[in-house]
Amino acid sequence: MNSSLEVLKKIYKPYRYTLKGNVVVLHTTSGDLVVKKKSNTDIKVIFNYLKSRNFNNFPNLIDDSRSDINVYEYVSDINMPKEQKAQDLINVVSLLHSKTTYFKVVSDDTFKSIYDGIKSNIDYLTNYYNNLINNIKRVEYPSPSEYLILRNSSKIFSCLDFCNNELNNWFDLVKEEHKQRVALIHNNLSLNHFIKNDKEYLISWDKSRVDNPVLDLINFYENNFFDLDFTSLFSMYQNKYPLTENEKKLLFIVISLPKKIELSNNEFNNCKIVRESLDYLFKTEELIRPYYTIDKKD
């Protein structure tokens, strides 16, 4: 990237450049540019496809002629509350999914492969927590973090039981299916990858691909569950791009999986990790509970 960057400096003659994360911003008299290392994803192909679907919420790709870097227009971000920013992001993501959705013919083992992958994770976490809790029970004086795990062990195992039962229910819904609803997913959603200016922009498309749209929701939820009200955000998404029954089940199963708690010699960090992992379970239960009430089922 360094050699190409030097060439760009000669072309655009910036009066200043700024390092922002993994990108370089060139400040020129004719406007600012973003220089970013290329990934395996062909951004030009992605953007051309999005344009063909009448989706334009991304920065312009100025130059992709070099083998190692892309040059984009620089878009400044308006300062706004994160809650408002999250709502705008959800609206853009629902638009992205609706504009690029189609039904893909899949092989007989597609859904079985998804089932086996999640089932393997559930079994691993069940064995892991059985061993962890049994080891803690052997300790004469558990540490505060260990005691916190013991007190909430029933919650951990109830979440695993829920995921296991719902996974079987999900597979009953899809095992005879030969089509899957897919869309172009951003696959790297965070508030840092959303910019509000004259319009809304999603940036950092390097991980984008065609896949199940719930993956975007899973990614965004796991990265921001503590800071945002996902009950209202999910409701907004559902109003604009309603998930099918099997998609919703899959979403709830994956986000309900307990995180693997790994303890270290730093008890302060241990307590923080355990508390955050338990908060995740309780907030997730609060989010999905309304969809499992009698009224909702009826």
Secondary structure, DSSP 8 states (H G I E B T S, - for coil): -HHHHHHHHHHH--SEEEEETTEEEEEETTEEEEEEE--SS-HHHHHHHHHHTT---S--EEE--SSSEEEEE--------HHHHHHHHHHHHHHHHHHH-EEEE--TTHHHHHHHHHHHHHHHHHHHHHHHHHHHHT-SS--HHHHHHHHTHHHHHHHHHHHHHHHHHHHHHHTT--EEEEEEE-S---GGGEEESSSEEE---TT-EEE-THHHHHHHHHHHTTTS-HHHHHHHHHHHS---HHHHHHHHHHHHS-------S-HHHHHHHHHHHHHHHHHHHHHHGGGGSHHHH-
